[in-house]
Amino acid sequence: MRSSAIVAEIVQHSGLSKTALSAASGISRSLIDDYLKGRSQPSIAQVERLAESAGCVLELSVRPRSKPVPDQFLAVLEFGDLFPRKAPKPLVNLGPMWRRAQAG
């Protein structure tokens, strides 16, 4: 999420005017406008200050990146695609043989 969208969400949830939010947070109204228009990027501390002044909680999350698939593994998969798939053989009906074995 872009920082301008985060600041816009804070302003919306606050129910305050930008002037009132500016006074409560100590961040100038013109700087808040710059954040909203994407002309300036707030620091995490500034976003946190705005959120607290708006009665919001700022939550950040970090997760590990997914690991790339090794080229050797992709090569094996591509190699396997070169060979046609064999249709499975039909199952043998062992019923008659089983009945003869039990009878005999």
Secondary structure, DSSP 8 states (H G I E B T S, - for coil): --HHHHHHHHHHHH-S-HHHHHHHHT--HHHHHHHHHTSS---HHHHHHHHHHTT---------------HHHHHHHHHHTTS-----------HHHHHHHHH-
